[in-house]
Amino acid sequence: MKVCLLYAEKDWDNTGHYFEENAVIQDLGLKTIFQAASKEIELEDGKVKQVREADPYIQEVMKKVMMVPLHTKEEIRYRQEILKDCLKRETFICQLYQLSTEILARWDKLGRRGNQRTSAGNSTGSLITEAHVLNLFVTGLSELKALFAGEAEAFQAEGVLNFYERLCQEFSEELETNLRKVLKDISFFANEKEHGEITTKLVEKPRIVFGCSMGDGLKPDAFRLEAVSTQLRKHRAPDSTIGRAQEYFNALSGDAFSIRKEEALSTQAVRMEHRVVRHLMLCCTPFMDAFRSFFDQLRFQAAFYRGAITLKHYMERFHIHACFPKVGKCGDLRFAELRELVMGIEQRIEPVGNTCVIEDKMLLIVTGANQGGKSTFLRSIGIAQVMLQSGLMVAAEEFESGIFPSVFTHFTRREDSEMNSGRLDEELGRMSGIVDHLDAKSLVLLNESFASTTEKEGSVIAYDIVRALKEAGVKVLTVTHLLSFAQRMYEESARGECSGVEFLTALRMENGRRTFKMIRHAPELTSFGLDLYEELIGH
């Protein structure tokens, strides 16, 4: 059975990752978001009571899911609607994650080994284990149905409702009743106690009935299994007085006999019990196969929504607005009070928000004063874009952008001992890798790219690359101190030689104070580095 809480018609398959996802994670600081999502916040009277230790599994799930973008508006809406239901029923999604985790933990104790099946081994031990796994599946699914039934009327998301409907169909009451009967019938072979352990005065004994037809010479033919059941009988020690009396009367009966003293018959009886149980377990194979990967998928997908809820709590904790983003045209970018979520989490502050409306523009160039918040602004857009394409809420009052299944980041890196060449060569090498993997719906974020060489040379390189990307239909958002490049692009745009370009600059007050706000403005011919120098001298 499919879970389908992340996609409408399929389960998670871990394919379709961003190219160079480690670079995207590093440049946008997404590791902080993965970690935050894994640390559940416990609230009391609207205030943080405690932050629990990180759950490594949720952290890994958030990384995997966020690095595989959704491709359509419908896919994003599907996941958003489920998240809305989860936000209304936080306790439910926590219980769903906890239940699936506990079931898998119990399965692990039973020696889970991939897709192990009863038919793979005929030993008594493996058969007993498979019977315990069957009992685990039946019990777990029953608990899952009960959990959903208590909340069924509260759900509105198509994905959640369809999941519950499939669960009720594929694990119907009739099927559950039949499976529980099988488990009860074979409890003589595998019960919840250690096999063969006698802890009470009652023991479980098999009752196996065979039927047959009579052939030539009154020989029995065409044996068939008629019934199997487990009966509770009083335990009589073989050497006790009553035990010996039972043996004596059985010996006098014409239609009954004891096999205790007949080793060959005893061995054959054990084999018969084993074969009967194996036959019944093989009849349950379709059910077992249908649900072998179910609980793994359920835990994985529930973990994502549990992490998404925790991220919402983090935004509330630092007074950061959260919204469900909208999907628009690729050339549009609209947002209100967009904040850099990673900064808020790491520094435990409410970051400065930015508001912007950009329409029909595939190139954004951001210039302005040093330490003016330009890189933070670019990261806030990149983080929001990744979260939008994951079906998550975004740290803004409003956010709208197109869908870009291919997101690339090219941020300046510090030189280190592992570099085999100069910084410019390293930057050009990374850019070459990006160019090799561009497609029709790509978004490239450039942060201080090509600043490792002279302003003149860097401007030429930036101009050639950015113009080529734009002409190829790639959306580019760039923060730059290469003023010659920015000025040249502005002049060409003003003359109509290059359309679809937006220019923003970091707002700086007359006294040099940085507001960390971005405004529409022509590129300035200085980065106001003297402001920082005077500030340092003043201190």
Secondary structure, 3 states (H helix, E strand, C coil): CCCCCCCCCCCCCCCCCCCCHHHHHHHHCHHHHHHHHCCCEEEECCEEEEECCCCHHHHHHHHHHHCCCCCCHHHHHHHHHHHHHHHHCHHHHHHHHHHHHHHHHHHHHCCCCCCCCHHHCCCHHHHHHHHHHHHHHHHHHHHHHHHHHCCHHHCCCHHHHHHHHHHHHHCCHHHHHHHHHHHHHCCCCCCCCCCCCCCCCEEEEEEEEEEEEECHHHCEEEEEEEEEEEEEEECCCCCCHHHHHHHHHHHHCCCCCCCCCCHHHHHHHHHHHHHHHHHHHHHCHHHHHHHCCHHHHHHHHHHHHHHHHHHHHHHHHCCCCCECCEECCCCCEEEEEECCHHHHHHHCCCCCCEEEEECCCCEEEEEECCCCCHHHHHHHHHHHHHHHCCCCCECCCEEEECCCCEEEEEECCCCCCCCCCCHHHHHHHHHHHHHHCCCCCEEEEEECCCCCCCHHHHHHHHHHHHHHHHHCCCEEEEECCCHHHHHHHHHHHHCCCCCCEEEEEEEECCCCCEEEEEEECCCCCCCCHHHHHHHHHHC
